Amino acid sequence: MREIDAKQITETVAQMCKEAAYYLPDDVYNAMKKARETENRQG
């Protein structure tokens, strides 16, 4: 059975979470931008 270092898994998952929070697909970014503009007009 292959062993994997838990610290390596933790670091990899942490990096993936950071990237997921920072790099948005264009469609998600555009939807959030549109929602922000709509919200500002209503507020």
CNS distance restraints for C-alpha pairs under 8 A (distance, minus, plus):
assign (resid   4 and name CA) (resid   8 and name CA) 7.57 0.50 0.50
assign (resid   4 and name CA) (resid   9 and name CA) 7.63 0.50 0.50
assign (resid   5 and name CA) (resid   9 and name CA) 6.65 0.50 0.50
assign (resid   6 and name CA) (resid  10 and name CA) 6.18 0.50 0.50
assign (resid   7 and name CA) (resid  11 and name CA) 6.15 0.50 0.50
assign (resid   8 and name CA) (resid  12 and name CA) 6.10 0.50 0.50
assign (resid   9 and name CA) (resid  13 and name CA) 6.09 0.50 0.50
assign (resid  10 and name CA) (resid  14 and name CA) 6.07 0.50 0.50
assign (resid  11 and name CA) (resid  15 and name CA) 6.19 0.50 0.50
assign (resid  12 and name CA) (resid  16 and name CA) 6.21 0.50 0.50
assign (resid  13 and name CA) (resid  17 and name CA) 6.18 0.50 0.50
assign (resid  14 and name CA) (resid  18 and name CA) 6.33 0.50 0.50
assign (resid  15 and name CA) (resid  19 and name CA) 6.25 0.50 0.50
assign (resid  16 and name CA) (resid  20 and name CA) 6.07 0.50 0.50
assign (resid  17 and name CA) (resid  21 and name CA) 6.19 0.50 0.50
assign (resid  18 and name CA) (resid  22 and name CA) 6.19 0.50 0.50
assign (resid  19 and name CA) (resid  23 and name CA) 5.64 0.50 0.50
assign (resid  20 and name CA) (resid  24 and name CA) 6.92 0.50 0.50
assign (resid  24 and name CA) (resid  28 and name CA) 6.19 0.50 0.50
assign (resid  24 and name CA) (resid  29 and name CA) 5.90 0.50 0.50
assign (resid  25 and name CA) (resid  29 and name CA) 6.25 0.50 0.50
assign (resid  26 and name CA) (resid  30 and name CA) 5.98 0.50 0.50
assign (resid  27 and name CA) (resid  31 and name CA) 6.11 0.50 0.50
assign (resid  28 and name CA) (resid  32 and name CA) 6.21 0.50 0.50
assign (resid  29 and name CA) (resid  33 and name CA) 6.13 0.50 0.50
assign (resid  30 and name CA) (resid  34 and name CA) 6.08 0.50 0.50
assign (resid  31 and name CA) (resid  35 and name CA) 6.12 0.50 0.50
assign (resid  32 and name CA) (resid  36 and name CA) 6.13 0.50 0.50
assign (resid  33 and name CA) (resid  37 and name CA) 6.31 0.50 0.50
assign (resid  34 and name CA) (resid  38 and name CA) 6.16 0.50 0.50
assign (resid  35 and name CA) (resid  39 and name CA) 6.00 0.50 0.50
assign (resid  36 and name CA) (resid  40 and name CA) 6.17 0.50 0.50
assign (resid  37 and name CA) (resid  41 and name CA) 6.48 0.50 0.50
assign (resid  38 and name CA) (resid  42 and name CA) 6.48 0.50 0.50
assign (resid  39 and name CA) (resid  43 and name CA) 6.03 0.50 0.50
